[in-house]
C-alpha cells in the first residue's frame, strides 16, 4: 500500500480504540453470562439452549439485513460441503452452550471458567496437531504448567476436570473449524442458530408433552428465555466487529476478561468453594497464560518486523485474516 493510500495515523488509532472498546464489551458480556443464566437454573438446559437458538435467529437476522451482509447465508445453504461443516459446528455450539448452562445451574461456574482459561493453550495444541506448527520453548512450558494444573485439580478434588476440558476443547475446536471456512462469523452463527432451532423445536415439543416446559408458564421465565437469544448473539456481533479492527495478539489478551468474570462471579457472588487444590490450579493456569501471552506478543512483533518493508503491508498467516462478517 502506498503512502498516498494509507489512512491517517489518527484514523488508525481511532479504529484501534473502537476495536478495544468493542472487545471489552464482548468479553465483559461473556464474563458475566453466569449472572443471567443463574436466573434460569430451574429450567432444563435443553430448553434454554433451544430458546438461545430460537431467539438468536430473528435478532442476528435483522442485524445482518440492516448491515447488508446476507449474501453468505444462501450460499451456505446451497453448498453441501459448507452445510455439513456448519452442522458439525452447530453440534459443538450445542455441547458448549448446554454444558455451560448446566455448570452454572449446578454450582460449577469455577470449572467452567477454568475451561475458558485453558482454551488458548488448547488452540496451540490444535495448531501443533492439525496445522503442523511447532511449539516454542515458552509454549511448551505454558502447556506443561497447564497439564500439572489439571493433575493437581484431579488429585485434590478427586475428579478429573472433564467439564473444563470439554468446554475449552469444544470451543477451541469450534474456533479452528470456523477459521477455515469461507463464511463470515455472523452469517455462520445465523445458519448455526437456524440448524440448532430445528433440534430445539423437537426438544420443546418433547418438554411440552412431558409437562416440563417452562416457556409461557410465567411472565418472568418467558421474558428471560426470549432474552437468551439477544444475550447470545450480541457479544458475538461485538466480537466480530472487534476482530476486524484489532491484531489477534491484542484480541488474545482481551479474551481473558471472560473467564476472569466467570471466576469472580463463582467466588464472590455464588460463593462456590475454593480449596487449596483449586487455588493451586488457577495459580498455575494464570502463570501459564502469562507466559503464553508474552510469547504471543513476542512472536507477533517478530513476525511484523520480518515482513514489514517500505510500502508493503504484512500479510496475515493462514487462519489469521480478517473475518468475512
BELWOBEL-V56120 format. One record per residue. N is the residue number from 1. RES is the residue in three letters. OMEGA is omega in degrees with one decimal (none if undefined). BURIAL is + if it has 16 or more other C-alpha atoms within 10 Angstrom, else -. Layout:
n->N res->RES omega->OMEGA burial->BURIAL
n->N res->RES omega->OMEGA burial->BURIAL
This chain:
n->1 res->UNK omega->-177.1 burial->-
n->2 res->UNK omega->-179.6 burial->-
n->3 res->UNK omega->-177.2 burial->-
n->4 res->UNK omega->-176.2 burial->-
n->5 res->UNK omega->177.9 burial->-
n->6 res->UNK omega->176.9 burial->-
n->7 res->UNK omega->177.7 burial->-
n->8 res->UNK omega->-178.5 burial->-
n->9 res->UNK omega->-179.5 burial->-
n->10 res->UNK omega->179.1 burial->-
n->11 res->UNK omega->178.2 burial->-
n->12 res->UNK omega->179.8 burial->-
n->13 res->UNK omega->179.9 burial->-
n->14 res->UNK omega->179.6 burial->-
n->15 res->UNK omega->178.2 burial->+
n->16 res->UNK omega->178.0 burial->+
n->17 res->UNK omega->176.6 burial->-
n->18 res->UNK omega->179.4 burial->+
n->19 res->UNK omega->178.6 burial->+
n->20 res->UNK omega->179.8 burial->+
n->21 res->UNK omega->178.1 burial->-
n->22 res->UNK omega->178.7 burial->+
n->23 res->UNK omega->177.6 burial->+
n->24 res->UNK omega->-179.9 burial->+
n->25 res->UNK omega->-178.1 burial->+
n->26 res->UNK omega->-175.6 burial->+
n->27 res->UNK omega->175.7 burial->+
n->28 res->UNK omega->176.2 burial->+
n->29 res->UNK omega->177.5 burial->+
n->30 res->UNK omega->-176.8 burial->+
n->31 res->UNK omega->-178.2 burial->+
n->32 res->UNK omega->172.6 burial->+
n->33 res->UNK omega->-173.1 burial->+
n->34 res->UNK omega->179.9 burial->+
n->35 res->UNK omega->179.3 burial->-
n->36 res->UNK omega->-174.0 burial->+
n->37 res->UNK omega->174.0 burial->+
n->38 res->UNK omega->178.2 burial->+
n->39 res->UNK omega->179.5 burial->-
n->40 res->UNK omega->-174.4 burial->+
n->41 res->UNK omega->-178.9 burial->+
n->42 res->UNK omega->-178.8 burial->-
n->43 res->UNK omega->179.8 burial->+
n->44 res->UNK omega->176.0 burial->+
n->45 res->UNK omega->178.6 burial->+
n->46 res->UNK omega->179.6 burial->+
n->47 res->UNK omega->179.4 burial->+
n->48 res->UNK omega->179.0 burial->+
n->49 res->UNK omega->178.8 burial->+
n->50 res->UNK omega->-178.3 burial->+
n->51 res->UNK omega->173.2 burial->+
n->52 res->UNK omega->179.9 burial->+
n->53 res->UNK omega->-178.4 burial->+
n->54 res->UNK omega->-170.8 burial->+
n->55 res->UNK omega->173.0 burial->+
n->56 res->UNK omega->-177.6 burial->+
n->57 res->UNK omega->-179.7 burial->+
n->58 res->UNK omega->-178.9 burial->+
n->59 res->UNK omega->-179.5 burial->+
n->60 res->UNK omega->177.7 burial->+
n->61 res->UNK omega->179.2 burial->+
n->62 res->UNK omega->179.7 burial->-
n->63 res->UNK omega->177.3 burial->-
n->64 res->UNK omega->179.8 burial->+
n->65 res->UNK omega->180.0 burial->-
n->66 res->UNK omega->-179.8 burial->-
n->67 res->UNK omega->-177.3 burial->-
n->68 res->UNK omega->-176.8 burial->-
n->69 res->UNK omega->-175.6 burial->+
n->70 res->UNK omega->-172.0 burial->+
n->71 res->UNK omega->-177.1 burial->-
n->72 res->UNK omega->-171.9 burial->+
n->73 res->UNK omega->179.2 burial->+
n->74 res->UNK omega->179.4 burial->-
n->75 res->UNK omega->179.7 burial->-
n->76 res->UNK omega->-179.8 burial->+
n->77 res->UNK omega->-178.9 burial->-
n->78 res->UNK omega->-177.4 burial->-
n->79 res->UNK omega->179.1 burial->-
n->80 res->UNK omega->-178.5 burial->-
n->81 res->UNK omega->179.6 burial->-
n->82 res->UNK omega->-178.3 burial->+
n->83 res->UNK omega->177.5 burial->+
n->84 res->UNK omega->179.9 burial->-
n->85 res->UNK omega->178.1 burial->-
n->86 res->UNK omega->173.5 burial->+
n->87 res->UNK omega->177.7 burial->+
n->88 res->UNK omega->179.4 burial->-
n->89 res->UNK omega->175.8 burial->+
n->90 res->UNK omega->176.8 burial->+
n->91 res->UNK omega->178.3 burial->+
n->92 res->UNK omega->177.4 burial->+
n->93 res->UNK omega->-178.8 burial->+
n->94 res->UNK omega->179.1 burial->+
n->95 res->UNK omega->-177.6 burial->+
n->96 res->UNK omega->179.4 burial->+
n->97 res->UNK omega->-174.5 burial->+
n->98 res->UNK omega->-177.7 burial->+
n->99 res->UNK omega->175.5 burial->+
n->100 res->UNK omega->179.7 burial->+
n->101 res->UNK omega->178.7 burial->+
n->102 res->UNK omega->-178.8 burial->+
n->103 res->UNK omega->179.1 burial->+
n->104 res->UNK omega->-177.2 burial->+
n->105 res->UNK omega->-176.8 burial->+
n->106 res->UNK omega->175.5 burial->-
n->107 res->UNK omega->179.3 burial->+
n->108 res->UNK omega->-178.9 burial->+
n->109 res->UNK omega->-179.4 burial->+
n->110 res->UNK omega->176.9 burial->+
n->111 res->UNK omega->177.3 burial->+
n->112 res->UNK omega->179.8 burial->+
n->113 res->UNK omega->177.5 burial->+
n->114 res->UNK omega->179.3 burial->+
n->115 res->UNK omega->-178.8 burial->+
n->116 res->UNK omega->172.3 burial->+
n->117 res->UNK omega->-176.1 burial->+
n->118 res->UNK omega->-179.5 burial->+
n->119 res->UNK omega->-179.8 burial->+
n->120 res->UNK omega->177.3 burial->+
n->121 res->UNK omega->175.9 burial->+
n->122 res->UNK omega->174.8 burial->+
n->123 res->UNK omega->177.7 burial->+
n->124 res->UNK omega->179.1 burial->+
n->125 res->UNK omega->178.1 burial->+
n->126 res->UNK omega->177.1 burial->+
n->127 res->UNK omega->177.8 burial->-
n->128 res->UNK omega->-173.8 burial->-
n->129 res->UNK omega->-170.9 burial->-
n->130 res->UNK omega->-175.5 burial->-
n->131 res->UNK omega->178.2 burial->-
n->132 res->UNK omega->178.3 burial->-
n->133 res->UNK omega->-179.5 burial->-
n->134 res->UNK omega->179.8 burial->-
n->135 res->UNK omega->167.8 burial->-
n->136 res->UNK omega->177.8 burial->-
n->137 res->UNK omega->179.6 burial->-
n->138 res->UNK omega->178.3 burial->+
n->139 res->UNK omega->177.0 burial->+
n->140 res->UNK omega->178.6 burial->+
n->141 res->UNK omega->-179.4 burial->-
n->142 res->UNK omega->-179.9 burial->+
n->143 res->UNK omega->178.1 burial->+
n->144 res->UNK omega->177.3 burial->-
n->145 res->UNK omega->178.6 burial->+
n->146 res->UNK omega->178.2 burial->+
n->147 res->UNK omega->177.2 burial->-
n->148 res->UNK omega->179.2 burial->-
n->149 res->UNK omega->178.3 burial->+
n->150 res->UNK omega->179.4 burial->+
n->151 res->UNK omega->179.0 burial->+
n->152 res->UNK omega->179.8 burial->+
n->153 res->UNK omega->179.5 burial->+
n->154 res->UNK omega->-176.6 burial->+
n->155 res->UNK omega->-176.9 burial->-
n->156 res->UNK omega->-179.5 burial->+
n->157 res->UNK omega->179.4 burial->-
n->158 res->UNK omega->-179.4 burial->-
n->159 res->UNK omega->176.4 burial->-
n->160 res->UNK omega->-176.1 burial->-
n->161 res->UNK omega->-177.6 burial->+
n->162 res->UNK omega->-177.9 burial->-
n->163 res->UNK omega->179.7 burial->+
n->164 res->UNK omega->-178.5 burial->+
n->165 res->UNK omega->178.7 burial->+
n->166 res->UNK omega->-179.9 burial->+
n->167 res->UNK omega->179.3 burial->+
n->168 res->UNK omega->-178.4 burial->+
n->169 res->UNK omega->-179.6 burial->+
n->170 res->UNK omega->179.9 burial->+
n->171 res->UNK omega->178.4 burial->+
n->172 res->UNK omega->178.5 burial->+
n->173 res->UNK omega->176.7 burial->+
n->174 res->UNK omega->-179.4 burial->+
n->175 res->UNK omega->179.5 burial->-
n->176 res->UNK omega->-177.9 burial->+
n->177 res->UNK omega->-178.8 burial->-
n->178 res->UNK omega->177.9 burial->+
n->179 res->UNK omega->-175.3 burial->+
n->180 res->UNK omega->-177.2 burial->-
n->181 res->UNK omega->178.7 burial->+
n->182 res->UNK omega->177.0 burial->-
n->183 res->UNK omega->-178.8 burial->+
n->184 res->UNK omega->-176.8 burial->+
n->185 res->UNK omega->-178.6 burial->+
n->186 res->UNK omega->176.7 burial->+
n->187 res->UNK omega->178.7 burial->+
n->188 res->UNK omega->178.3 burial->+
n->189 res->UNK omega->178.7 burial->+
n->190 res->UNK omega->179.8 burial->+
n->191 res->UNK omega->178.6 burial->+
n->192 res->UNK omega->179.3 burial->+
n->193 res->UNK omega->177.9 burial->+
n->194 res->UNK omega->-180.0 burial->+
n->195 res->UNK omega->-179.7 burial->+
n->196 res->UNK omega->177.8 burial->+
n->197 res->UNK omega->178.5 burial->+
n->198 res->UNK omega->177.1 burial->-
n->199 res->UNK omega->-179.8 burial->-
n->200 res->UNK omega->179.3 burial->+
n->201 res->UNK omega->178.2 burial->+
n->202 res->UNK omega->-179.9 burial->-
n->203 res->UNK omega->-179.0 burial->+
n->204 res->UNK omega->178.1 burial->+
n->205 res->UNK omega->178.7 burial->-
n->206 res->UNK omega->179.6 burial->-
n->207 res->UNK omega->178.5 burial->+
n->208 res->UNK omega->179.2 burial->-
n->209 res->UNK omega->-179.4 burial->-
n->210 res->UNK omega->178.8 burial->-
n->211 res->UNK omega->-177.1 burial->-
n->212 res->UNK omega->-178.4 burial->-
n->213 res->UNK omega->-179.3 burial->+
n->214 res->UNK omega->-178.6 burial->+
n->215 res->UNK omega->180.0 burial->+
n->216 res->UNK omega->177.6 burial->-
n->217 res->UNK omega->175.9 burial->-
n->218 res->UNK omega->179.5 burial->-
n->219 res->UNK omega->-177.4 burial->-
n->220 res->UNK omega->-178.6 burial->-
n->221 res->UNK omega->-179.1 burial->+
n->222 res->UNK omega->-179.5 burial->-
n->223 res->UNK omega->-179.0 burial->-
n->224 res->UNK omega->179.2 burial->+
n->225 res->UNK omega->177.1 burial->+
n->226 res->UNK omega->-179.9 burial->+
n->227 res->UNK omega->179.9 burial->+
n->228 res->UNK omega->178.6 burial->+
n->229 res->UNK omega->176.2 burial->+
n->230 res->UNK omega->178.1 burial->+
n->231 res->UNK omega->178.4 burial->+
n->232 res->UNK omega->-173.9 burial->+
n->233 res->UNK omega->-172.1 burial->+
n->234 res->UNK omega->179.5 burial->+
n->235 res->UNK omega->177.2 burial->+
n->236 res->UNK omega->177.7 burial->+
n->237 res->UNK omega->179.4 burial->+
n->238 res->UNK omega->179.6 burial->+
n->239 res->UNK omega->-179.8 burial->+
n->240 res->UNK omega->178.4 burial->+
n->241 res->UNK omega->178.7 burial->+
n->242 res->UNK omega->-177.6 burial->+
n->243 res->UNK omega->179.9 burial->+
n->244 res->UNK omega->-174.3 burial->+
n->245 res->UNK omega->-173.2 burial->+
n->246 res->UNK omega->169.9 burial->+
n->247 res->UNK omega->-179.7 burial->+
n->248 res->UNK omega->179.4 burial->+
n->249 res->UNK omega->177.5 burial->+
n->250 res->UNK omega->179.3 burial->+
n->251 res->UNK omega->180.0 burial->+
n->252 res->UNK omega->177.8 burial->-
n->253 res->UNK omega->-179.9 burial->+
n->254 res->UNK omega->-173.9 burial->+
n->255 res->UNK omega->179.9 burial->+
n->256 res->UNK omega->177.1 burial->+
n->257 res->UNK omega->-175.1 burial->+
n->258 res->UNK omega->178.9 burial->+
n->259 res->UNK omega->176.6 burial->+
n->260 res->UNK omega->175.7 burial->+
n->261 res->UNK omega->177.5 burial->+
n->262 res->UNK omega->-179.8 burial->+
n->263 res->UNK omega->-179.3 burial->+
n->264 res->UNK omega->177.9 burial->+
n->265 res->UNK omega->-179.6 burial->+
n->266 res->UNK omega->-176.5 burial->+
n->267 res->UNK omega->-169.0 burial->-
n->268 res->UNK omega->179.6 burial->-
n->269 res->UNK omega->-177.9 burial->-
n->270 res->UNK omega->178.1 burial->+
n->271 res->UNK omega->176.2 burial->-
n->272 res->UNK omega->-176.7 burial->-
n->273 res->UNK omega->177.9 burial->-
n->274 res->UNK omega->178.1 burial->-
n->275 res->UNK omega->-177.8 burial->-
n->276 res->UNK omega->-178.7 burial->-
n->277 res->UNK omega->179.6 burial->+
n->278 res->UNK omega->177.5 burial->+
n->279 res->UNK omega->179.0 burial->-
n->280 res->UNK omega->179.3 burial->+
n->281 res->UNK omega->-178.4 burial->+
n->282 res->UNK omega->178.1 burial->+
n->283 res->UNK omega->178.3 burial->-
n->284 res->UNK omega->179.7 burial->+
n->285 res->UNK omega->179.1 burial->+
n->286 res->UNK omega->176.4 burial->+
n->287 res->UNK omega->179.0 burial->-
n->288 res->UNK omega->-179.1 burial->+
n->289 res->UNK omega->176.2 burial->+
n->290 res->UNK omega->178.1 burial->-
n->291 res->UNK omega->179.9 burial->+
n->292 res->UNK omega->-177.6 burial->+
n->293 res->UNK omega->178.0 burial->+
n->294 res->UNK omega->178.7 burial->-
n->295 res->UNK omega->178.3 burial->+
n->296 res->UNK omega->177.7 burial->+
n->297 res->UNK omega->179.4 burial->+
n->298 res->UNK omega->180.0 burial->-
n->299 res->UNK omega->179.2 burial->-
n->300 res->UNK omega->179.0 burial->+
n->301 res->UNK omega->-179.5 burial->-
n->302 res->UNK omega->-179.2 burial->-
n->303 res->UNK omega->-179.9 burial->-
n->304 res->UNK omega->177.6 burial->-
n->305 res->UNK omega->-176.8 burial->-
n->306 res->UNK omega->-174.7 burial->-
n->307 res->UNK omega->-177.0 burial->-
n->308 res->UNK omega->176.1 burial->-
n->309 res->UNK omega->178.2 burial->-
n->310 res->UNK omega->177.2 burial->-
n->311 res->UNK omega->-178.6 burial->-
n->312 res->UNK omega->177.3 burial->-
n->313 res->UNK omega->180.0 burial->-
n->314 res->UNK omega->177.5 burial->-
n->315 res->UNK omega->-179.8 burial->-
n->316 res->UNK omega->174.7 burial->-
n->317 res->UNK omega->178.6 burial->-
n->318 res->UNK omega->179.6 burial->-
n->319 res->UNK omega->-177.1 burial->-
n->320 res->UNK omega->179.1 burial->-
n->321 res->UNK omega->178.3 burial->-
n->322 res->UNK omega->176.6 burial->+
n->323 res->UNK omega->-175.4 burial->+
n->324 res->UNK omega->-176.5 burial->+
n->325 res->UNK omega->none burial->+
